[in-house]
């Protein structure tokens, strides 16, 4: 084993920063797979549908602002949705399976609406359209790309809805987005540059040698957007709905923090370093510390800009019988906004990477059955396209097309009080992906994909609604 001198450490630090920029540039991968269900338990149980016929719990704020015009009294609802992701990665060559840690995540929501005038309704919603957390074991081979990802983006939306006529309703409201992101990654010593063009691997350091842990955590980022909608009552039984949610730009600033890790490597043979003898049996960590390698892993500030994508949705509802209603929604999401990103670092450097996300289409169907005056049964199905191309399927988010099956009920507990319950099963298509990043300054390719990601989830939700 050869040991390098302290003269290479400034280059090592530069190499680390480039790698960290690559980590930060992977933030767009949080996109489609972290796009949560349309908020509200009632909506979840009916397959996420509601553009043409939102639930009467105030969640029209998020589903179609014009739907608030259907509310003629005070309505308040509060609840939460529990997400439990499950999955694994199977390596092509070793056939070793690494399982995703099952990390339940609770996402709350709150809606309120009241009729302010005969034709005017006001409302407010606090909901999370983007969020969740994925966590792999730190021993996972993909931990050098990411072993934990956490994102929370909450929308706060005051809304006004107005009846233009008995058949036409409109609604609109500004949206304040509040977002934070945190990412965890290990650094591989073998991949760091020891000499110009010579990685530590060429000096005998094994591939997959962890020597530092990295956490990037952002401060709260804020952005403004808007949400508009329209409802048209075509007949007594048939209604059409449209809505548009604008893109929202978020400027993130945060800190990159380093934590040294023991490599666990013992130098097998005596070596000479700058005229000094390092005996066999000396821990590599001691040598790196004496060269100041860990001292140079200082915290860094970084900034980036992301855009939450625009959405357009259209749908219809048809009351086939007094007890049975059918719903259908189509949604377009502008994920192509994630095509290229730039990171600015504290030292004044910058780096950009191509992501090439594609716009997606989502189809939702729902069925409502009024089983009795106090019980409504709901069924639903959703097909959602994945946004990431094959070259950007990573541990950060193994994105793919998804099929979602939902079941829900609405139970009237008493006058004006409703308990909503819902369950959703998520079956995501298997997707080949990678566990390594491309070389700095190069774009990823599907040739880096080395295994199969299999992801699914169970979702449960409960809401209590009060109408006065």
C-alpha positions in Angstrom: 0.0 0.0 0.0 1.3 3.4 -0.9 0.5 6.5 1.3 0.2 10.0 -0.2 1.5 13.2 1.4 -0.5 16.2 2.7 0.2 18.1 -0.5 -2.8 16.3 -2.2 -5.3 17.3 0.5 -6.4 20.6 -1.1 -7.3 18.6 -4.2 -9.1 16.1 -2.0 -11.2 18.8 -0.5 -12.0 20.2 -4.0 -13.0 16.7 -5.1 -15.3 16.3 -2.0 -17.1 19.6 -2.8 -17.7 18.5 -6.4 -19.2 15.3 -5.0 -21.4 17.2 -2.6 -22.6 19.4 -5.4 -23.6 16.3 -7.3 -25.5 15.2 -4.2 -27.4 18.5 -4.0 -28.1 18.4 -7.7 -29.9 15.2 -7.1 -32.7 17.1 -5.2 -34.9 17.1 -8.3 -35.1 13.4 -8.0 -37.4 14.0 -5.1 -40.1 15.1 -7.6 -42.7 12.6 -8.8 -42.2 9.9 -6.2 -42.6 12.4 -3.5 -45.7 13.8 -5.0 -48.3 12.8 -2.4 -52.0 12.0 -2.9 -54.5 14.7 -3.3 -55.0 15.7 0.4 -57.9 14.6 2.5 -59.2 11.2 3.6 -62.4 11.5 1.8 -60.6 12.2 -1.5 -58.0 9.4 -0.9 -60.8 6.8 -0.5 -62.3 7.7 -3.9 -59.1 7.4 -5.8 -57.9 11.0 -5.5 -60.8 12.2 -7.6 -62.6 15.5 -6.9 -61.9 18.1 -9.6 -65.6 18.0 -10.6 -67.1 17.0 -7.2 -64.8 17.8 -4.2 -65.7 16.4 -0.8 -67.8 18.6 1.4 -65.0 18.9 4.0 -63.3 22.0 2.7 -60.6 20.0 0.8 -61.8 21.7 -2.4 -59.1 24.3 -1.6 -56.6 21.7 -2.9 -58.8 19.8 -5.4 -60.6 22.6 -7.1 -61.0 26.1 -5.5 -64.3 26.6 -7.3 -65.7 23.6 -5.4 -65.9 25.7 -2.2 -68.9 27.4 -3.8 -70.9 24.2 -3.1 -70.5 24.8 0.7 -73.3 26.8 2.3 -72.2 26.5 6.0 -69.2 26.4 8.1 -67.1 23.3 7.4 -63.9 22.4 9.2 -61.8 19.2 8.8 -58.6 17.9 10.3 -56.8 14.7 9.9 -53.6 12.9 8.9 -52.3 10.3 6.4 -49.8 7.7 7.3 -47.3 6.5 4.6 -45.3 3.3 5.0 -42.9 2.6 2.1 -41.5 -0.8 1.5 -38.9 -1.8 -1.1 -35.6 -3.3 -2.0 -32.6 -3.2 -4.4 -31.2 -6.4 -5.9 -27.7 -6.3 -7.4 -27.4 -7.8 -10.9 -24.0 -9.4 -10.1 -24.0 -10.4 -6.5 -27.8 -11.0 -6.4 -27.7 -9.5 -2.9 -31.0 -7.9 -1.8 -30.9 -4.7 0.3 -34.2 -3.8 1.9 -35.5 -0.2 2.4 -36.0 0.7 6.0 -39.7 0.8 6.9 -40.0 4.4 8.1 -43.7 5.4 8.8 -44.3 9.1 8.0 -47.4 11.0 9.2 -48.7 13.9 7.0 -51.3 16.2 8.6 -53.9 18.3 6.8 -56.3 21.1 7.8 -59.2 22.7 5.8 -61.9 25.2 6.7 -64.6 27.0 4.6 -67.6 29.1 5.3 -70.2 31.0 3.2 -69.5 34.7 3.6 -72.4 35.9 1.3 -75.1 34.2 -0.7 -72.8 33.7 -3.7 -69.4 33.9 -2.0 -67.5 31.3 0.0 -64.1 31.7 1.7 -61.7 29.0 2.7 -58.3 28.0 3.9 -56.1 25.0 3.5 -52.8 23.7 4.9 -51.6 20.6 3.2 -48.5 18.8 2.0 -48.4 18.0 -1.8 -44.7 16.9 -1.6 -43.0 15.1 1.2 -42.0 11.7 2.7 -38.8 10.0 3.7 -36.8 7.1 2.3 -34.0 5.5 4.3 -31.6 2.7 3.3 -29.1 0.9 5.6 -25.8 2.7 5.9 -24.2 -0.5 4.7 -26.1 -0.3 1.4 -23.8 0.0 -1.6 -25.8 3.0 -2.8 -25.1 4.9 0.4 -22.4 6.8 -1.5 -25.2 8.3 -3.6 -27.7 8.6 -0.7 -28.9 6.5 2.2 -31.5 8.8 3.5 -33.7 11.5 2.0 -36.3 13.7 3.7 -38.4 16.4 2.1 -41.4 18.4 3.3 -43.2 21.0 1.3 -46.4 22.5 2.8 -48.8 24.7 0.9 -50.8 27.4 2.7 -53.7 28.6 0.6 -56.5 31.1 1.4 -59.2 30.8 -1.2 -62.3 32.6 -2.5 -65.1 30.9 -4.5 -68.0 32.7 -6.3 -71.1 31.5 -8.0 -71.4 33.3 -11.4 -74.8 31.6 -12.0 -76.6 28.5 -10.9 -74.4 26.4 -13.2 -71.0 28.1 -13.2 -68.7 28.5 -10.2 -65.2 29.9 -10.1 -62.5 30.0 -7.4 -59.0 31.2 -6.8 -56.3 31.7 -4.2 -52.7 32.5 -3.6 -50.4 29.7 -2.4 -47.5 30.1 0.0 -45.1 27.1 -0.2 -42.8 26.4 2.8 -40.2 23.7 2.1 -37.2 22.0 3.7 -34.9 19.3 2.4 -32.3 17.0 4.2 -30.0 14.4 2.5 -27.5 12.0 4.0 -24.6 10.4 2.1 -21.3 8.6 2.8 -18.1 9.6 1.1 -16.0 6.8 -0.5 -12.3 7.4 0.1 -11.3 5.2 -2.9 -13.1 7.5 -5.3 -11.5 10.7 -4.1 -8.5 12.1 -6.0 -5.2 11.4 -4.4 -3.0 12.7 -7.2 -4.1 14.4 -10.4 -6.0 11.8 -12.3 -5.2 9.1 -9.7 -7.9 8.0 -7.2 -7.1 6.5 -3.8 -8.3 3.1 -5.3 -5.2 3.1 -7.4 -3.1 3.3 -4.2 -4.7 0.2 -2.7 -7.8 1.7 -1.0 -10.7 -0.7 -1.5 -13.8 0.5 -3.3 -16.6 1.3 -0.9 -14.3 2.6 1.9 -16.4 5.0 4.0 -14.3 7.7 5.6 -16.9 10.5 6.2 -20.6 11.0 6.6 -22.3 14.0 5.0 -25.6 15.6 5.8 -27.0 18.5 3.8 -29.9 20.3 5.5 -31.6 23.3 4.2 -33.2 26.2 6.0 -36.9 26.9 5.2 -37.4 28.0 1.7 -40.5 30.1 0.7 -42.2 30.6 -2.7 -45.5 32.1 -4.0 -47.9 30.7 -6.6 -51.6 30.6 -7.4 -54.5 28.1 -7.8 -57.6 28.7 -9.9 -60.5 26.5 -10.8 -63.9 26.3 -12.4 -67.0 24.1 -12.0 -69.8 23.7 -14.6 -73.1 22.0 -13.7 -74.0 20.7 -17.2 -77.1 18.8 -15.9 -78.5 17.9 -12.5 -76.5 14.6 -12.7 -73.4 15.7 -14.7 -70.7 18.2 -13.7 -67.3 19.2 -15.2 -64.4 20.6 -13.3 -61.1 22.3 -14.3 -58.2 23.6 -12.2 -54.7 25.0 -12.7 -52.0 25.2 -10.0 -49.0 27.3 -11.0 -45.4 26.4 -10.6 -43.7 27.7 -7.5 -40.0 28.6 -7.4 -38.1 27.9 -4.2 -34.6 29.1 -3.3 -32.9 26.8 -0.9 -29.8 27.6 1.2 -28.3 25.2 3.6 -25.3 23.7 5.3 -23.2 20.7 4.4 -21.9 19.0 7.6 -19.2 16.4 7.7 -18.7 13.7 10.3 -15.5 11.5 10.1 -16.0 7.8 10.0 -13.4 5.1 10.7 -12.2 3.3 7.6 -11.4 0.1 9.6 -8.3 -0.4 7.4 -4.9 -1.5 8.9 -1.8 -0.8 6.9 -0.5 -4.3 6.0 3.2 -3.5 5.5 5.7 -1.0 6.7 5.9 2.1 4.4 8.1 5.2 4.2 6.3 8.6 4.3 8.2 11.9 4.0 11.3 10.2 5.6 9.2 8.7 8.4 8.5 5.1 8.9 4.9 3.9 9.4 5.0 0.4 10.8 2.7 -2.4 9.6 -0.5 -2.6 11.8 -1.0 1.2 11.9 -4.7 2.2 11.4 -5.2 4.2 8.2 -7.4 6.6 10.2 -4.3 7.6 12.2 -2.4 8.4 9.1 -5.2 10.4 7.5 -5.6 12.3 10.8 -1.9 13.1 10.9 -2.1 14.4 7.4 -5.1 16.7 8.4 -7.6 15.0 6.1 -10.4 15.1 8.6 -9.5 18.7 9.6 -10.2 19.8 6.0 -13.7 18.4 6.1 -15.2 21.7 7.3 -18.8 22.6 7.0 -19.8 24.3 3.8 -22.7 26.6 2.7 -24.5 25.9 -0.5 -27.5 27.3 -2.4 -29.8 25.9 -5.1 -33.1 26.7 -6.8 -35.9 24.3 -7.4 -39.4 24.7 -8.9 -42.4 22.8 -7.7 -44.1 21.9 -11.0 -47.3 23.3 -12.4 -50.4 21.1 -12.6 -53.5 21.1 -14.8 -56.4 18.8 -14.1 -59.8 18.2 -15.6 -62.6 15.8 -14.5 -66.2 15.0 -14.5 -68.7 13.5 -12.1 -71.9 11.6 -13.1 -74.6 10.6 -10.6 -75.8 7.4 -12.3 -78.4 6.7 -9.7 -79.5 8.4 -6.4 -77.0 6.1 -4.6 -74.2 5.7 -7.1 -71.8 8.4 -8.4 -68.9 7.9 -10.8 -65.9 10.2 -11.0 -62.9 10.6 -13.4 -60.0 13.0 -13.3 -57.0 13.6 -15.6 -53.9 15.5 -14.4 -50.9 16.8 -16.3 -47.8 17.7 -14.2 -45.0 19.8 -15.6 -42.0 17.8 -14.3 -39.9 18.9 -17.4 -39.1 22.0 -15.3 -36.4 19.6 -13.8 -34.1 19.6 -16.9 -31.0 21.3 -15.6 -29.9 22.7 -12.2 -27.0 24.8 -10.9 -25.5 24.7 -7.4 -23.5 27.6 -6.0 -21.1 26.8 -3.2 -19.6 28.9 -0.4 -16.2 29.1 -2.2 -17.8 30.7 -5.3 -17.8 27.6 -7.4 -20.7 26.2 -9.3 -21.7 23.0 -11.1 -24.7 22.0 -13.2 -26.2 18.7 -14.2 -28.8 17.6 -16.7 -31.8 15.7 -15.2 -34.1 15.4 -18.3 -37.3 14.8 -16.3 -40.4 14.4 -18.4 -44.0 15.7 -18.0 -46.4 13.1 -16.5 -50.0 12.1 -16.9 -52.1 10.7 -14.2 -55.6 9.1 -14.5 -57.9 8.7 -11.5 -61.3 7.0 -11.2 -63.6 6.9 -8.3 -66.9 5.4 -7.2 -69.2 6.6 -4.5 -72.0 4.4 -3.1 -74.5 5.8 -0.5 -75.1 2.5 1.4 -77.3 4.2 4.0 -78.2 7.7 5.2 -75.1 7.5 7.6 -72.6 5.5 5.5 -70.9 6.2 2.2 -68.6 3.6 0.6 -65.8 4.7 -1.7 -63.6 2.9 -4.2 -60.8 4.3 -6.4 -58.0 3.5 -8.8 -55.1 5.7 -10.0 -52.4 5.2 -12.6 -49.5 7.7 -12.3 -46.5 7.9 -14.6 -43.0 8.2 -13.3 -41.1 11.4 -14.2 -37.5 10.2 -14.1 -35.7 8.7 -17.1 -33.8 5.5 -16.8 -30.5 7.3 -16.2 -31.7 9.0 -13.0 -33.2 6.1 -11.1 -31.2 6.1 -7.8 -31.5 5.4 -4.1 -32.6 9.0 -3.6 -35.8 8.0 -5.4 -36.3 4.9 -7.5 -39.1 6.5 -9.5 -41.4 4.4 -11.8 -45.0 4.2 -13.0 -47.4 3.4 -10.2 -50.8 1.7 -9.8 -52.8 2.7 -6.7 -55.9 1.0 -5.4 -58.1 2.8 -2.7 -60.9 1.9 -0.4 -62.7 4.4 2.0 -65.8 5.1 4.0 -67.6 8.2 5.3 -69.5 7.6 8.5 -71.9 10.2 10.0 -71.3 10.0 13.8 -74.0 12.6 14.5 -75.4 15.8 13.3 -72.7 17.6 11.3 -69.9 15.2 12.3 -68.3 12.8 9.9 -65.5 10.3 10.4 -63.6 9.5 7.1 -61.4 6.4 6.8 -59.3 5.4 3.8 -56.7 2.8 2.8 -54.4 2.8 -0.3 -52.1 0.1 -1.7 -49.3 1.4 -3.9 -47.8 -1.0 -6.5 -44.9 0.6 -8.3 -43.4 -1.0 -11.4 -40.0 -2.6 -10.9 -37.3 -0.4 -12.3 -33.6 -0.8 -13.1 -31.4 1.8 -11.6 -27.9 2.7 -10.4 -26.1 2.9 -7.0 -23.2 5.0 -8.2 -22.9 8.6 -9.5 -21.2 9.4 -12.8 -17.8 11.1 -12.8 -18.0 14.8 -12.0 -18.7 16.9 -15.1 -20.4 14.0 -16.9 -24.0 13.1 -17.4 -25.4 9.8 -16.1 -26.4 7.1 -18.6 -28.4 3.9 -18.3 -25.1 2.0 -18.6 -24.5 2.8 -14.9 -27.7 0.9 -13.9 -26.7 -2.2 -12.0 -29.7 -3.6 -10.3 -33.5 -3.8 -9.8 -35.5 -1.5 -7.5 -38.8 -2.9 -6.2 -40.9 -0.3 -4.3 -44.4 -0.3 -2.8 -46.3 1.4 0.0 -49.3 1.1 2.3 -51.2 4.3 3.1 -53.9 4.9 5.7 -55.8 8.1 6.5 -58.3 9.4 9.0 -60.1 12.7 9.1 -62.9 14.2 11.3 -65.1 16.8 9.7 -67.5 19.1 11.4 -70.2 21.1 9.5 -72.3 23.7 11.3 
